[in-house]
Amino acid sequence: MENIYDLHLDKNKANYEPLSPLSFIKRTAMVYPDRTSVIHGDKTYTWKETYERSVRLASALVKMGIKKGDTVAVMGNNTPETYEAHFGVPMSGAVLNTLNIRLDAEAIAFILQHGEAKVIFTDREFSETTKSAIARLEKKPIIIDIDDALADGGELIGQEDYEAFIAKGDPDYEWQGPVDEWEAISLNYTSGTTGNPKGVVYHHRGAYLNAIGNAIDWNMSQHAVYLWTLPMFHCNGWCF
């Protein structure tokens, strides 16, 4: 006999949405568009601006041929570009791999090869390591430079820089969240003492719950201001 609770109670847009931290920035940009989102040196962005830049990033990635399930790597400091990648990359359907900036070229090369990165955004400060790592690869990812004004030296080694890249993106791009909250949102790598780094995958649900858990544990107040001291590659930014 069929259970009455199985009748006419299927999932639909009115009663179910897969959990994803992408919903955080979309709502924040709608509710608090003019509040400050990020301050980096002499740069200040609002939530509306950060959301638009993230959407442009997603659109530009799709235009270049990035598909759902592709890996996009970032070799960067705590900058607006690295922050935006946490939203823009999964908005495109791709998976974000933020690299440990303290690793040497050999380890970075292994991670790029193992994670099958199609694109790497690299801060000029780490250009030497990135260039050396990519030279070791048979399949070389597309390089996009992050030209951070606060970077300590380095050079631009990519095909273009981040600002020029996202300028190609559509601010009205209609990105789609995950169909299943179990879909991958980010790829981390361990920094163990033996052997090569091991890949660790986060899904949208896990990243969402991690972020909520941190807000509760920290007793975060409304409009809290957070000085981001841990590197964003640590836990891919969704916990601290």
C-alpha positions as CSV (number, residue, x, y, z in Angstrom):
1,M,0.0,0.0,0.0
2,E,1.3,3.4,-0.9
3,N,2.3,5.8,1.9
4,I,0.1,8.9,1.9
5,Y,3.2,11.0,2.6
6,D,4.6,9.9,-0.8
7,L,1.6,11.3,-2.7
8,H,1.8,14.8,-4.3
9,L,4.7,15.8,-2.1
10,D,7.5,15.8,-4.7
11,K,10.4,18.3,-4.5
12,N,9.8,21.6,-6.4
13,K,11.1,25.1,-6.4
14,A,8.5,26.2,-3.9
15,N,9.5,23.7,-1.2
16,Y,13.1,22.7,-1.8
17,E,16.4,24.3,-2.8
18,P,19.8,22.6,-2.6
19,L,22.0,24.1,0.1
20,S,24.8,26.2,-1.3
21,P,26.8,29.2,0.0
22,L,26.2,30.9,-3.4
23,S,22.8,31.8,-1.9
24,F,24.6,34.0,0.7
25,I,26.0,36.5,-1.7
26,K,22.9,36.7,-3.9
27,R,20.7,37.5,-0.9
28,T,23.2,39.9,0.6
29,A,23.6,41.9,-2.7
30,M,19.8,42.2,-2.8
31,V,19.2,43.2,0.8
32,Y,22.4,45.2,1.5
33,P,23.7,46.3,-1.9
34,D,25.4,49.5,-0.7
35,R,27.1,48.1,2.4
36,T,30.8,47.5,2.3
37,S,31.8,44.0,1.4
38,V,35.6,44.1,1.0
39,I,38.4,46.5,1.9
40,H,41.8,45.8,0.4
41,G,44.4,48.5,0.5
42,D,42.9,51.6,-1.1
43,K,40.2,49.4,-2.8
44,T,36.7,49.3,-1.3
45,Y,33.8,47.3,-2.8
46,T,30.1,47.1,-1.9
47,W,28.1,43.8,-1.9
48,K,26.4,44.9,-5.1
49,E,29.8,45.3,-6.7
50,T,31.3,42.1,-5.4
51,Y,28.3,40.2,-6.6
52,E,28.4,41.7,-10.0
53,R,32.2,41.0,-10.3
54,S,31.6,37.4,-9.2
55,V,28.9,37.0,-11.8
56,R,31.1,38.5,-14.5
57,L,33.8,36.1,-13.5
58,A,31.4,33.2,-13.9
59,S,30.2,34.4,-17.3
60,A,33.8,35.0,-18.6
61,L,34.7,31.4,-17.5
62,V,31.8,30.0,-19.4
63,K,32.5,32.1,-22.5
64,M,36.1,30.7,-22.5
65,G,34.7,27.1,-22.5
66,I,34.8,26.1,-18.8
67,K,32.1,23.5,-18.2
68,K,30.4,22.0,-15.2
69,G,32.9,19.9,-13.2
70,D,36.0,21.5,-14.6
71,T,38.7,22.6,-12.1
72,V,39.8,26.3,-11.8
73,A,42.8,27.0,-9.6
74,V,43.9,30.1,-7.8
75,M,47.4,30.8,-6.6
76,G,46.7,34.0,-4.6
77,N,46.9,36.0,-1.5
78,N,43.9,37.3,0.4
79,T,42.7,39.7,-2.3
80,P,39.3,40.6,-3.7
81,E,40.0,38.4,-6.7
82,T,40.6,35.3,-4.6
83,Y,37.4,36.2,-2.6
84,E,35.3,36.6,-5.8
85,A,36.6,33.3,-7.1
86,H,34.9,31.5,-4.2
87,F,31.6,32.6,-5.7
88,G,32.3,33.1,-9.4
89,V,34.0,29.8,-10.0
90,P,31.1,27.6,-8.7
91,M,28.6,30.0,-10.3
92,S,30.0,28.8,-13.6
93,G,29.5,25.2,-12.5
94,A,33.3,24.7,-12.1
95,V,35.1,23.6,-8.9
96,L,37.5,25.9,-7.2
97,N,41.0,24.7,-6.2
98,T,42.8,27.4,-4.1
99,L,46.4,26.5,-3.9
100,N,48.7,26.6,-0.9
101,I,51.0,29.5,-1.7
102,R,53.7,28.1,0.6
103,L,54.3,25.0,-1.5
104,D,57.1,24.7,-4.0
105,A,56.8,24.4,-7.7
106,E,57.0,20.6,-7.7
107,A,54.0,20.3,-5.3
108,I,52.0,22.9,-7.2
109,A,52.7,21.1,-10.5
110,F,51.4,17.8,-8.9
111,I,48.2,19.4,-7.7
112,L,47.5,21.2,-11.0
113,Q,48.1,17.9,-12.9
114,H,46.2,15.7,-10.4
115,G,43.2,18.2,-10.1
116,E,43.2,18.6,-13.9
117,A,43.0,22.4,-13.7
118,K,41.9,24.1,-16.9
119,V,42.6,27.7,-15.7
120,I,44.9,29.2,-13.1
121,F,44.6,32.7,-11.7
122,T,47.9,33.6,-10.2
123,D,49.0,36.6,-8.1
124,R,52.1,38.2,-9.6
125,E,53.8,37.7,-6.2
126,F,53.9,33.9,-6.9
127,S,54.7,34.2,-10.6
128,E,58.1,32.4,-10.3
129,T,56.6,29.4,-8.5
130,T,53.6,29.2,-10.9
131,K,55.8,29.5,-14.0
132,S,58.1,26.8,-12.8
133,A,55.2,24.5,-11.9
134,I,53.4,24.9,-15.3
135,A,56.7,24.3,-17.1
136,R,56.6,20.8,-15.7
137,L,53.1,20.0,-17.1
138,E,52.2,18.4,-20.4
139,K,48.7,19.9,-20.4
140,K,49.2,23.5,-19.4
141,P,46.3,25.5,-18.0
142,I,45.3,29.0,-19.2
143,I,47.0,31.6,-17.0
144,I,45.2,34.7,-15.8
145,D,47.2,37.2,-13.8
146,I,46.1,38.8,-10.6
147,D,47.9,42.2,-10.6
148,D,47.6,43.0,-6.9
149,A,48.9,46.5,-6.1
150,L,50.1,45.2,-2.7
151,A,52.0,42.3,-4.2
152,D,55.7,41.9,-3.2
153,G,57.5,41.8,-6.6
154,G,56.9,39.2,-9.3
155,E,55.8,39.6,-12.9
156,L,52.8,39.1,-15.1
157,I,53.0,35.8,-16.9
158,G,49.5,35.2,-18.1
159,Q,47.5,35.7,-21.3
160,E,45.7,38.6,-19.7
161,D,44.9,40.1,-16.3
162,Y,41.9,39.5,-14.1
163,E,40.3,42.9,-14.6
164,A,40.4,42.5,-18.4
165,F,39.1,38.9,-18.1
166,I,36.0,39.7,-16.0
167,A,35.3,42.8,-18.2
168,K,34.4,40.2,-20.9
169,G,31.7,38.7,-18.6
170,D,28.0,39.6,-18.6
171,P,26.9,41.2,-15.3
172,D,23.4,39.9,-16.1
173,Y,24.6,36.3,-16.6
174,E,21.9,33.9,-15.3
175,W,24.0,31.5,-13.3
176,Q,22.6,28.3,-11.9
177,G,23.2,26.8,-8.5
178,P,23.8,23.1,-8.0
179,V,21.0,20.7,-9.0
180,D,22.2,18.5,-6.2
181,E,23.7,19.9,-3.0
182,W,26.2,17.0,-3.1
183,E,27.9,18.5,-6.2
184,A,31.5,19.6,-5.7
185,I,32.1,23.2,-4.9
186,S,35.8,23.2,-4.1
187,L,38.9,21.0,-4.2
188,N,41.4,21.2,-1.3
189,Y,44.8,19.4,-0.9
190,T,46.3,18.2,2.3
191,S,49.8,19.2,3.4
192,G,50.9,15.9,4.9
193,T,54.5,15.0,5.7
194,T,54.6,11.9,3.6
195,G,54.0,11.4,-0.1
196,N,52.1,13.7,-2.4
197,P,49.2,16.0,-1.3
198,K,45.8,14.3,-1.1
199,G,42.8,15.8,-2.7
200,V,39.8,16.6,-0.5
201,V,36.5,17.6,-2.1
202,Y,33.9,19.9,-0.5
203,H,30.3,19.8,-1.7
204,H,27.9,22.7,-1.7
205,R,26.0,21.4,1.3
206,G,29.1,21.0,3.4
207,A,30.4,24.5,2.5
208,Y,27.0,26.0,3.4
209,L,26.8,24.2,6.8
210,N,30.5,25.0,7.6
211,A,29.8,28.7,7.0
212,I,26.6,28.6,9.1
213,G,28.4,26.7,11.9
214,N,31.2,29.3,12.0
215,A,28.7,32.2,12.2
216,I,27.0,30.5,15.1
217,D,30.2,29.4,16.9
218,W,31.6,32.9,16.6
219,N,28.3,34.5,17.8
220,M,28.5,36.7,14.7
221,S,26.5,39.9,15.0
222,Q,24.7,41.6,12.2
223,H,27.0,43.6,10.0
224,A,30.1,42.2,11.7
225,V,33.5,43.3,10.3
226,Y,36.0,40.5,10.0
227,L,39.8,41.0,9.6
228,W,40.8,38.0,7.5
229,T,44.1,36.9,8.8
230,L,44.1,33.2,7.8
231,P,45.0,32.5,4.2
232,M,41.9,31.9,2.1
233,F,43.3,28.7,0.7
234,H,42.9,27.3,4.2
235,C,39.7,25.2,4.0
236,N,38.9,27.1,0.8
237,G,37.5,30.0,2.8
238,W,34.3,28.4,4.1
239,C,35.5,27.9,7.6
240,F,38.3,29.3,9.9
